[in-house]
Amino acid sequence: MEAQQQALPSSWAECPIILSEYIAPLISGPARQGWLETIAMEYFSQPVDQALSLGCGSGGLERHALKLNIARNIGGLDISAEAIEIASTLAKDSRQDEHIRYAVANLNELEFKPDVYDAAFASQSVHHIESLDHYMLQVRKALKPGALFVINDFVGPNQFQWTDTQVELAQQLLDTIPEKLKSSIRGEGLKVTIHSPSIEEMNAYDPTEAICSEQIVEHLEKQFALIDRRDFGGTLLHLVLDDIAGNLSFCEEGIEIIRSLYREEARLIKENVIGSDFTLLVARKETFAA
């Protein structure tokens, strides 16, 4: 039973019903496909020669991008030596290691050689970058003129300092969920309250978490031309479903509750009561001087 509980999704974006019925349509429309499949179809009709994956973690993006024929070769960078070791092993296991090169790197400090890459990707990693000016400048430097930089990330409040409106609305949604579905997946007890963590709590958990997330788009636009933006919500669902998502994901009652939650979030975003905390961005390196 404990192993099953640990396997349950604990965050909003891991819920199958949210991925298929909410996020996928917002990103790809009627195609209802994943973000990388959508980017491959719409922007990479032919594979580029050299792509770059920033904050690659265990390497899922690189392996998937090769299968989608986005690039012939991909370089993956991450600050975690352990993650790079795992990514390298998985690349070998999938027989893709000849086309993926990994290295440990601190992206807050790394300097690139100019005009090396034909595309760059960052999935849920830019919100861990504190030196955004340096980071965006270096990514621009690394890319060839006309190359695309694709970001899938959280752009909500820095260090999860939720707005009063977010907390109030998220609490209202949490209150609609029956107690039997509010059991903590990661700990004990029931989830009954939404609150903003303190800065001290965030620093103790992970001092890089959402460190400058609010400024990602602003800094991106200083160095690149933003050509596409597809918001996919999460402003309330992130708060409401954290630590209880799996309780609702695999029963009929829970799935209907999730549907009501994402419909309400979508309505509030459409009416500009709240914004979207998660987004897919496509930017191009233009020839204007930085």
C-alpha positions, 0 to 999 in steps of 0.5 A: 500500500505504501509503494502504491501511495508513493507512486500517486501523482502529487502535483496538478500537472501530473494528473492524467485528466488535466494533462489530456483535457486542460493543458494539452488543448491549451497548448495544441488545440484540437490535436490535444498533444504534448508541448514538445510534440506540438513544438516539433510539428509547428516549428521543426519540420526538418531536424536541426543539426545541434540543439541545446537542453538547459537544466536537462535533469535526467534527460527526458527532453533530449531523448524525446526530442531525438525521437521526434526528429527535432535535432540530430544532436543535442547537448544537455547541461545540468548543475546536478552531477547525479542527474547528468549521470542518470541522463547519460545512463538512460541515453545509453540504454536507449541507444541514443548516446552517440547523439547526446552529449552531457556536462555538469554546468552552473547556468548562472555562471556558464559562458558559451562560445558564440553561434554554436546551436541551432535551437535551445530548450528549457523545461521547468528549469529557468525558474531556478535561475537567479542570474537571468540577465547573464543566462539569457545573454549567454543563451542568445550568444550560444545560438545562431541567428534565427535560432529558436529558444523554447521555454516551458516553465512556471512564471508565477510569483517569486518563491511561491509568494502567492497573491491574496487573491490566489490564496482566497480563490484556491481556498474556496476550491479546496473547500469543495473537495470532500475530506476523504480525498484530502489525505496528504500523499507525502505526509500525514493528515488532511490538506485543509488550508492554502497558505503562502510559504515564508521566504525562510521556508522556501530557502530551507526547502530549495533556495533556487525554487522560483527564485526569479520566476516573475521576471523570466518573460521580461528578461527573455524579451531583452535578448529575444523576439518572443514569437509565441506564448501559450499559457496553460494555467496552474494558477490555482490548481498548483496550490489546490492539488499539491500533495493530494492530486493522486487522490482525485486522479483515478476515481470517477468522483475525483475526476469530476471534481478535477474537471470542475476545478480546471473549468473554474480556473479557466473561467477566472483566467479568461475573465482576467481575475487571475493570470496564468502561472505556467506558460510555453514560450517560443522566442527567436534570436534576431539580428538586432544588437543586444 
